[in-house]
Amino acid sequence: MNNDPHQAPRTGALAIDALSAKGTGIHRAPRGDIYVDRALPGDTVEARIRRGVDGVWRGDIMTIIEPSLHRALPPCRHYDRCGGCTIQHASDTFYRRWKIDLVRNALAEKSIDPHIWHDPVFLPAGGRRRVTFTALKENGTVALGHLRRRGGEVTAIDSCLVADPALMRVRQELASRLAPILQEKEPATAFIQAVDGAFEIVITGPVGDAGFPDAGIRDAMARLAEEVGSSRIAWRAHLGDAATTVSAIAPLEARFGALKVELPPLAFLQPTAAGERALVDAVMAALPQAGYFADLFSGCGTLTGPMLERGAVDAFDSVAPAIRALDAAKGALPLKALCGDLFRYPLRREEASHYDAIVFDPPRAGAAEQVKHLAASAVPVLIAVSCNPMSFARDALILVAGGYRLESVQIIDQFPWSHHVELVAAFRKSAA
């Protein structure tokens, strides 16, 4: 095999031996694995092979010589062009087994086995209530969709099997109204989030002649919000920036158990309402019936609200708008909303030990520093919510080494046809 990263792609027949954690087929080769996009174990494919600048060999299928027994016909007519879904080409039985194994294998690698594996929850497609579309205006016409797989061009889509149909109707109306706002040939994104029948739009990227919402663009955005029925439209220059509200027609509110929260722009919600219910149910099944609790990485209160029905809650998050929204919503409820960076300033062992249970729902990177303090604490019950089996397994090993027993794991899949999977795990402090 030529190891020159600048060599031209070559072609070859590859037998696919396994599936990676990201849903890519793997051909085991003596000089290194080759990762083949949209291939399955049992496939034999003719592929165009190249080595990336990262040194990893990758392949794109040209022809399927012998299909895997696990292969199925993708149900979406955009699948060949759209970069949204990863693994619609697998049978449902294979797909579910693979999702379960993502979690089981991650824990097995750390030699951790929970006392109870609850039955996994697989949620149907069609419920995604938050979607980010790529927008590109060329010759005055806007293409609104997703980037083509393995390419930079935008695939305009008028249907999506994973998204809430109501959200797709908003997308249809939005596509024809963005032209007066966007700059020619300057990529932007349009984030749409639905909340209990209402929705918001956040545009990211240069707009208007000035690149930002001047008076004329603000008027155009306000008209757009009215025409498509959006409660709010906001803008930011770059991904990662805070969004600025340009037009607010009505508050965007969400109900989380005992809380009714007015959401700030770009507030994080679980991607589906059914997924949110499943996660809340799993957390509440492990939470004591009464006590003093902490919710770490609380966001706007998805778990805080239900937890308040059983006792006082201290909610911690680094996102100031989310904490302000929680504080404004608490009323007479026994809630403290506290803003702080738990990565730089984790809750200390002594502080954590005051609680009867702590729930933590960190981002994909997990919460290793915070978990080190929890592992040394005397909290009777810890409940982890995770969207990354690998970082969860790492954090779980820290807790187990600190004297916690992994009581149970509940796998929840609210991301059909993707490599993402979530889980809720309960830990209990072992008796000394």
C-alpha positions in Angstrom: 0.0 0.0 0.0 1.4 3.4 -1.0 1.8 5.6 2.1 2.2 8.8 0.2 -0.7 11.1 1.4 -0.5 13.1 -1.9 -1.1 10.1 -4.1 -4.1 9.9 -6.4 -7.1 7.9 -5.2 -7.0 4.2 -6.3 -9.7 1.6 -6.5 -10.0 -1.9 -5.1 -12.3 -4.6 -3.9 -12.8 -4.6 -0.1 -14.5 -7.0 2.2 -16.1 -5.1 5.1 -15.3 -6.7 8.5 -16.8 -4.4 11.1 -18.7 -1.2 11.7 -17.1 1.8 13.5 -18.6 3.7 16.4 -19.5 6.4 13.8 -21.3 4.1 11.5 -18.5 3.6 8.9 -17.6 0.2 7.5 -14.1 -1.1 8.3 -11.9 -3.2 6.1 -9.1 -4.8 8.1 -5.9 -4.5 6.1 -2.3 -5.6 7.1 -1.0 -2.0 6.8 -4.0 -0.3 8.5 -7.8 -0.3 8.5 -9.7 1.3 5.7 -12.9 3.1 6.6 -15.6 2.9 3.9 -18.5 5.3 4.0 -21.9 3.6 4.1 -20.6 0.1 4.1 -21.7 -2.7 6.4 -20.1 -5.9 7.8 -20.5 -8.6 5.2 -20.4 -6.2 2.2 -17.9 -6.7 -0.5 -17.5 -3.4 -2.4 -15.5 -1.8 -5.1 -14.3 1.4 -3.5 -12.3 4.5 -4.4 -9.6 4.6 -1.7 -7.5 7.6 -0.5 -5.5 8.6 2.5 -6.5 11.7 4.3 -4.1 14.4 5.6 -4.7 12.8 9.0 -3.1 9.6 7.7 -6.4 7.6 7.9 -7.4 5.5 4.9 -10.9 6.1 3.7 -13.0 4.6 0.9 -16.2 5.6 -1.0 -18.3 2.9 -2.6 -18.4 2.7 -6.3 -20.1 -0.6 -6.7 -21.5 -3.1 -4.2 -20.2 -6.5 -5.4 -21.8 -8.6 -2.8 -24.3 -7.0 -0.3 -24.3 -7.7 3.4 -27.2 -9.7 4.8 -27.8 -6.6 7.0 -28.2 -4.2 4.1 -31.6 -2.5 3.5 -33.0 0.0 1.1 -32.7 3.5 2.5 -36.2 4.9 3.0 -35.3 8.6 2.2 -35.2 9.7 -1.4 -32.5 12.3 -0.5 -30.2 9.7 1.1 -27.7 9.5 -1.8 -27.1 13.3 -1.7 -27.9 14.5 1.8 -25.3 14.3 4.6 -27.8 14.2 7.4 -28.3 10.6 8.2 -25.5 8.0 8.6 -27.0 4.5 8.5 -30.3 4.2 6.8 -28.8 1.4 4.6 -28.9 -1.0 7.6 -31.7 -3.3 8.6 -33.6 -2.3 11.7 -32.5 -5.4 13.6 -28.8 -4.8 12.8 -29.1 -1.1 13.6 -30.6 -1.7 17.0 -28.0 -4.3 17.9 -25.3 -1.9 16.9 -26.7 1.0 19.0 -26.9 -1.3 22.0 -23.4 -2.5 21.5 -22.0 1.0 21.3 -22.9 1.3 25.0 -22.2 -2.3 26.1 -18.8 -2.4 24.4 -17.7 1.0 25.8 -18.4 -0.3 29.4 -16.9 -3.7 28.7 -13.6 -2.1 27.6 -13.5 -0.6 31.2 -14.5 -4.0 32.7 -17.7 -2.4 34.1 -21.0 -4.3 34.1 -24.1 -2.7 35.5 -26.3 -4.7 37.9 -29.3 -4.0 35.7 -29.6 -3.4 32.0 -33.1 -1.9 31.4 -34.8 -2.6 28.1 -33.5 0.0 25.6 -35.9 2.6 24.3 -35.9 3.2 20.5 -37.9 6.2 19.4 -39.4 6.5 15.9 -38.3 9.0 13.3 -40.2 12.1 12.6 -40.0 13.9 15.9 -36.8 16.0 15.6 -37.8 19.5 16.8 -34.5 21.3 16.3 -32.7 21.3 12.9 -29.9 23.5 11.5 -30.1 24.0 7.7 -27.3 25.3 5.6 -28.3 28.3 3.4 -26.6 29.5 0.2 -27.9 32.3 -2.1 -26.8 32.1 -5.7 -28.2 34.4 -8.4 -30.8 35.6 -5.9 -32.1 32.1 -5.2 -31.6 30.4 -1.8 -30.9 26.7 -1.4 -31.8 25.5 2.1 -30.9 22.1 3.2 -27.8 20.0 4.2 -24.3 19.8 2.8 -23.9 17.0 0.3 -22.2 14.0 1.8 -18.4 14.2 1.2 -18.9 17.5 -0.5 -19.4 21.2 0.1 -22.4 21.9 -2.0 -25.8 22.4 -0.4 -28.5 19.8 -1.1 -31.9 21.6 -0.9 -34.4 19.2 0.7 -38.1 19.5 0.8 -38.8 16.5 3.0 -37.0 14.9 5.9 -37.9 11.6 7.6 -36.3 12.5 11.0 -37.7 16.0 11.4 -41.1 17.0 12.8 -43.3 17.7 9.7 -44.3 21.0 11.3 -40.7 22.1 11.3 -40.3 21.1 7.6 -43.3 23.3 6.8 -41.6 26.2 8.4 -38.5 25.3 6.3 -40.5 25.5 3.1 -41.8 28.9 3.9 -38.4 30.2 5.1 -36.5 29.1 1.9 -38.3 31.5 -0.3 -38.0 34.5 2.1 -34.3 34.4 3.0 -33.1 35.9 -0.3 -33.5 39.6 0.8 -31.5 38.9 4.0 -28.6 36.7 2.9 -25.5 37.8 1.0 -24.8 36.4 -2.4 -22.6 33.2 -2.3 -21.9 33.6 1.4 -22.9 30.5 3.3 -25.1 30.9 6.4 -27.2 28.6 8.5 -30.8 28.7 9.7 -31.6 27.0 13.0 -35.3 26.2 13.6 -36.5 25.0 17.0 -40.1 24.1 17.7 -41.5 24.4 21.3 -45.0 23.3 22.1 -46.4 24.5 18.8 -44.4 27.7 18.6 -40.9 28.1 17.1 -37.8 30.3 16.8 -35.4 30.9 14.0 -31.7 31.8 14.4 -29.7 32.9 11.4 -25.9 32.6 11.6 -23.6 34.3 9.1 -23.2 37.6 7.2 -26.5 39.3 6.3 -27.2 42.4 4.2 -24.7 44.8 2.7 -23.1 45.5 6.1 -22.7 41.8 7.1 -24.9 42.4 10.2 -28.5 43.4 10.8 -28.7 47.1 10.0 -32.0 48.9 10.1 -33.2 47.5 6.7 -32.2 43.9 7.5 -33.9 44.2 10.9 -37.1 45.2 9.2 -36.7 42.3 6.7 -36.2 39.9 9.5 -39.2 41.2 11.4 -41.3 40.7 8.3 -40.0 37.2 7.8 -40.9 36.3 11.4 -44.4 37.6 10.9 -44.9 35.9 7.6 -43.8 32.5 8.8 -45.3 32.8 12.2 -42.1 32.6 14.2 -42.3 33.7 17.8 -38.8 35.0 17.6 -35.9 35.6 15.1 -32.3 36.1 16.2 -28.9 36.5 14.6 -25.3 35.8 15.3 -22.2 36.3 13.1 -20.5 33.0 13.8 -21.2 29.6 15.4 -20.4 29.8 19.1 -21.4 33.4 19.3 -24.3 34.5 21.5 -27.5 35.1 19.5 -29.1 38.6 19.5 -32.8 38.8 19.2 -33.9 40.9 16.2 -37.6 40.4 16.5 -39.7 38.9 19.3 -43.5 38.5 18.6 -44.3 36.3 21.6 -42.4 34.6 24.4 -41.0 31.1 23.6 -41.9 29.0 26.7 -41.3 25.4 27.7 -42.8 23.4 30.5 -40.4 21.3 32.5 -42.4 19.6 35.3 -43.1 22.3 37.9 -41.4 25.0 35.9 -42.6 27.2 33.0 -39.4 28.7 31.5 -39.2 31.5 29.0 -36.4 30.3 26.8 -33.5 32.4 25.7 -32.4 32.3 22.0 -30.7 29.0 21.1 -31.8 27.4 24.3 -30.8 23.7 24.4 -33.7 21.3 24.4 -33.6 17.6 23.9 -34.0 17.0 20.1 -37.3 15.3 20.5 -40.2 15.7 22.9 -40.5 11.9 23.2 -36.8 11.6 23.9 -37.1 14.2 26.6 -39.9 12.3 28.3 -37.9 9.0 28.1 -34.8 10.7 29.7 -36.9 12.3 32.4 -38.7 9.1 33.2 -35.4 7.2 33.5 -33.9 9.9 35.8 -37.0 10.0 38.0 -37.1 6.2 38.3 -33.6 6.4 39.9 -34.1 9.6 42.0 -35.1 9.2 45.7 -38.8 10.0 46.4 -37.8 13.0 48.6 -34.6 14.9 49.4 -32.2 17.8 48.6 -30.8 17.5 45.0 -28.4 19.0 42.6 -28.7 19.2 38.9 -25.3 19.7 37.2 -25.2 21.0 33.6 -28.9 21.9 34.1 -29.5 24.0 31.0 -32.9 25.6 31.2 -34.3 23.0 33.5 -35.3 19.9 31.5 -34.5 17.7 34.5 -34.6 20.4 37.2 -38.4 21.0 36.8 -39.4 17.3 37.4 -36.9 17.0 40.2 -38.5 19.9 42.0 -41.6 17.8 42.5 -39.6 15.7 45.0 -37.6 18.3 46.8 -35.3 21.3 46.8 -32.9 21.6 43.8 -29.7 23.5 43.2 -29.2 23.9 39.4 -25.7 24.6 38.1 -24.8 25.6 34.5 -22.2 27.8 32.8 -24.6 29.3 30.3 -25.7 32.5 31.9 -28.9 33.0 29.9 -30.1 29.6 30.8 -29.5 30.2 34.5 -31.3 33.6 34.3 -34.3 31.9 32.7 -34.4 29.3 35.4 -34.1 31.9 38.2 -36.9 34.0 36.6 -39.2 30.9 36.5 -38.7 29.6 40.0 -41.4 31.7 41.8 -41.9 30.2 45.2 -40.3 26.8 44.3 -37.3 25.6 46.3 -34.8 26.2 43.5 -31.4 27.9 43.4 -30.1 28.6 40.0 -26.3 29.0 40.1 -24.1 30.1 37.2 -20.6 28.5 37.2 -18.1 26.6 35.0 -18.1 23.1 36.3 -15.1 22.2 34.1 -12.9 24.9 35.7 -14.6 25.0 39.1 -16.3 21.7 39.8 -18.6 21.1 42.7 -16.2 20.0 45.5 -16.4 16.8 47.5 -17.6 18.7 50.6 -20.2 20.6 48.8 -21.5 17.6 46.9 -21.8 15.5 50.1 -24.7 17.7 51.3 -27.1 16.4 48.7 -29.2 13.2 48.8 -28.7 12.7 45.0 -26.9 14.5 42.2 -27.9 14.4 38.5 -25.3 15.3 36.0 -25.8 15.7 32.2 -22.6 17.0 30.7 -21.8 17.6 27.0 -20.2 15.0 24.8 -16.8 15.4 26.4 -18.1 14.1 29.7 -17.2 15.5 33.1 -14.0 13.9 34.2 -12.9 16.7 36.6 -16.3 17.0 38.2 -16.7 13.2 38.5 -13.4 13.0 40.4 -14.9 15.2 43.1 -18.2 13.2 43.1 -16.3 9.9 43.4 -14.7 11.1 46.6 -18.0 12.4 48.0 -20.6 10.8 50.2 -23.6 11.4 47.9 -25.8 8.3 48.2 -27.1 8.4 44.6 -25.6 9.7 41.4 -27.5 9.8 38.2 -25.6 10.3 34.9 -27.2 11.3 31.6 -24.8 10.9 28.7 -24.8 11.3 24.9 -21.4 9.7 24.5 -20.8 6.1 25.6 -17.0 6.5 25.5 -16.8 9.5 27.8 -19.5 8.0 30.0 -17.4 4.8 30.4 -14.4 6.8 31.3 -16.3 8.8 33.9 -18.1 5.6 35.2 -14.7 4.0 35.9 -13.7 7.0 38.0 -16.9 6.6 40.1 -16.5 2.8 40.4 -12.9 3.3 41.6 -14.2 5.8 44.2 -16.6 3.3 45.7 -19.8 3.6 43.6 -21.7 0.7 42.2 -23.2 1.0 38.7 -26.7 0.0 39.5 -28.4 0.3 36.2 -28.2 1.6 32.6 -31.0 2.7 30.3 -30.2 3.1 26.6 -32.4 5.7 24.8 -32.1 6.3 21.1 -33.8 9.4 19.9 -31.4 9.9 16.9 -32.7 7.3 14.3 -30.2 6.4 11.6 -27.3 8.3 13.3 -24.3 7.1 15.4 -25.6 9.1 18.4 -27.1 7.3 21.4 -28.0 8.4 24.9 -28.2 6.7 28.2 -29.2 7.2 31.8 -27.2 5.5 34.5 -27.7 5.2 38.3 -24.8 4.8 40.7 -25.1 4.1 44.4 -22.3 4.5 47.0 -21.2 1.2 48.3 -21.3 0.5 52.0 -17.9 1.0 53.7 
